[in-house]
Amino acid sequence: SCTTHQHKKELNMNKALLIYEMSKRGISKGELCEKIGISRSAFHRKCNGVSEFTQSEIQAIIDLLELDSPVDIFFAK
């Protein structure tokens, strides 16, 4: 059976790619956090896999950064 812990590992966050996409567009962490409505500490926790971005946060990031392939960032292999 699939425990919650195993399932969490499948939702692998590619932090480096997110940071790259942000810097490419000149968007700072502070700016991104403000726009999607989370604190910098929440952003840090989510990027490091302590907690997960919600669907609405992911959608807000996709819209803000105009991402073509968000799957590579939010569901990295």
Backbone bond lengths (Angstrom), bond angles and torsions (degrees), N, CA, C in turn:
res aa  C-N    CA-C-N  psi(-1)  N-CA   C-N-CA  omega(-1)  CA-C   N-CA-C  phi
1 S - - - 1.469 - - 1.523 110.17 -
2 C 1.303 115.53 155.04 1.466 121.41 -177.69 1.520 110.80 -91.10
3 T 1.314 116.00 110.95 1.467 118.73 176.44 1.526 108.84 -79.73
4 T 1.298 115.98 161.51 1.464 121.11 -179.78 1.527 110.09 -58.22
5 H 1.324 116.22 -39.86 1.462 120.74 -177.50 1.529 111.34 -61.83
6 Q 1.339 116.83 -45.07 1.467 120.09 178.97 1.524 110.29 -62.99
7 H 1.326 116.03 -41.41 1.461 120.81 -179.22 1.533 110.90 -62.05
8 K 1.325 116.75 -40.48 1.459 121.44 179.52 1.526 111.45 -58.30
9 K 1.313 116.38 -39.49 1.468 120.86 -179.43 1.530 111.58 -61.32
10 E 1.336 117.32 -31.44 1.465 120.35 -179.93 1.531 111.43 -67.69
11 L 1.322 116.44 -31.21 1.457 120.43 178.82 1.517 108.14 -86.33
12 N 1.307 114.12 76.14 1.452 120.81 -174.06 1.513 110.57 -90.88
13 M 1.299 115.99 127.24 1.456 122.69 -176.40 1.529 109.56 -93.44
14 N 1.321 117.07 127.78 1.465 120.74 174.88 1.531 108.48 -95.03
15 K 1.317 114.25 85.99 1.472 121.72 -176.12 1.529 111.43 -60.07
16 A 1.324 116.42 -43.80 1.475 120.79 -177.39 1.527 110.88 -59.71
17 L 1.328 115.99 -41.03 1.467 119.83 -179.24 1.533 110.79 -68.88
18 L 1.324 116.86 -38.79 1.473 119.96 177.38 1.528 110.27 -62.61
19 I 1.329 116.28 -46.76 1.468 121.40 179.83 1.536 109.96 -61.41
20 Y 1.336 115.82 -40.91 1.473 121.08 177.73 1.529 110.60 -60.61
21 E 1.330 116.64 -48.28 1.467 120.91 -179.37 1.531 111.03 -62.35
22 M 1.334 116.34 -36.93 1.465 120.53 177.74 1.526 110.84 -65.96
23 S 1.337 116.01 -46.53 1.470 119.48 -176.92 1.525 111.18 -67.60
24 K 1.338 116.57 -35.09 1.462 121.69 177.74 1.529 110.77 -59.13
25 R 1.340 115.46 -31.61 1.466 120.95 -178.24 1.528 112.74 -100.94
26 G 1.334 116.44 3.16 1.454 120.79 178.31 1.526 113.93 68.59
27 I 1.335 115.81 31.97 1.461 120.30 179.52 1.526 109.24 -107.32
28 S 1.334 115.89 122.12 1.463 120.70 -178.90 1.523 110.42 -81.08
29 K 1.334 115.95 164.30 1.465 120.77 176.55 1.514 110.77 -58.16
30 G 1.332 115.31 -44.20 1.455 120.49 179.90 1.516 112.46 -58.84
31 E 1.330 115.30 -43.65 1.462 122.34 179.89 1.527 110.48 -64.37
32 L 1.327 115.71 -46.22 1.465 120.52 -179.83 1.529 110.40 -61.07
33 C 1.328 116.35 -47.03 1.466 121.47 -179.78 1.519 111.17 -58.69
34 E 1.327 115.41 -44.20 1.454 121.34 179.94 1.529 110.56 -61.88
35 K 1.337 115.84 -45.48 1.460 120.90 -177.62 1.533 113.56 -66.82
36 I 1.355 116.59 -35.49 1.469 118.05 -178.71 1.531 112.39 -96.48
37 G 1.339 115.88 -2.71 1.457 120.33 172.68 1.516 116.68 78.89
38 I 1.341 116.53 36.38 1.472 119.62 174.68 1.527 109.43 -128.54
39 S 1.321 116.41 160.33 1.462 120.65 178.19 1.527 109.57 -78.77
40 R 1.319 115.63 161.50 1.473 119.94 177.58 1.522 110.80 -62.98
41 S 1.329 116.57 -35.40 1.471 118.52 179.49 1.536 110.76 -69.02
42 A 1.338 116.27 -35.56 1.473 119.80 175.94 1.533 109.35 -65.08
43 F 1.329 116.33 -42.06 1.463 121.62 178.43 1.531 110.28 -58.77
44 H 1.321 114.92 -45.32 1.464 121.36 179.62 1.533 110.52 -60.54
45 R 1.329 116.97 -46.84 1.471 121.42 179.36 1.526 111.22 -61.44
46 K 1.326 115.91 -42.65 1.469 120.52 -178.44 1.530 111.22 -67.79
47 C 1.328 117.17 -40.44 1.470 121.22 178.93 1.520 112.09 -66.03
48 N 1.329 115.39 -30.09 1.459 119.32 -177.23 1.524 113.22 -97.55
49 G 1.338 115.30 11.91 1.457 119.37 173.01 1.522 115.70 76.78
50 V 1.339 117.03 9.19 1.464 120.20 177.68 1.522 108.77 -71.51
51 S 1.334 115.99 -41.96 1.460 121.35 172.44 1.525 107.05 -133.81
52 E 1.321 117.11 176.75 1.463 119.87 -176.35 1.518 111.49 -116.73
53 F 1.323 115.15 151.11 1.453 120.37 172.70 1.526 107.86 -67.67
54 T 1.325 117.12 141.06 1.461 120.87 175.31 1.523 108.16 -76.92
55 Q 1.329 116.04 165.47 1.468 119.48 178.57 1.526 110.83 -59.92
56 S 1.325 117.03 -39.36 1.468 119.03 -179.07 1.529 111.68 -69.33
57 E 1.336 117.08 -34.09 1.470 120.15 176.23 1.524 110.30 -67.56
58 I 1.329 115.69 -42.68 1.469 120.12 178.18 1.528 109.67 -60.72
59 Q 1.320 116.25 -45.18 1.470 120.53 179.67 1.529 110.66 -61.79
60 A 1.327 116.79 -41.33 1.466 121.03 179.45 1.529 111.00 -63.44
61 I 1.331 116.51 -39.30 1.474 121.14 178.36 1.529 110.03 -67.25
62 I 1.331 116.75 -42.94 1.468 121.72 178.41 1.529 109.96 -59.25
63 D 1.338 115.70 -45.30 1.471 120.59 -179.77 1.527 111.33 -66.38
64 L 1.321 116.18 -45.28 1.460 121.88 -177.90 1.526 111.63 -62.72
65 L 1.331 115.84 -45.26 1.468 120.45 -176.62 1.526 112.79 -91.35
66 E 1.338 115.59 -5.25 1.469 121.44 -177.14 1.527 110.42 50.90
67 L 1.325 115.30 54.95 1.462 121.35 -175.61 1.523 112.32 -77.32
68 D 1.332 114.98 134.85 1.461 120.96 176.38 1.523 110.99 -83.95
69 S 1.326 115.93 -37.86 1.465 119.20 -176.28 1.526 111.99 -130.24
70 P 1.342 116.42 70.55 1.464 120.10 -178.57 1.515 113.60 -63.61
71 V 1.349 116.92 -23.38 1.472 120.36 179.98 1.512 111.00 -57.86
72 D 1.338 116.97 -37.71 1.471 121.65 179.48 1.529 112.27 -61.52
73 I 1.330 115.48 -29.90 1.464 120.16 -179.40 1.523 111.30 -85.80
74 F 1.330 115.96 -52.07 1.464 119.69 -170.45 1.520 115.11 -87.95
75 F 1.330 116.17 -20.10 1.468 118.65 178.85 1.523 109.84 -132.11
76 A 1.329 114.51 54.58 1.460 120.31 -178.00 1.525 110.26 -63.06
77 K 1.305 115.98 147.76 1.481 120.74 179.50 1.518 109.32 -74.22
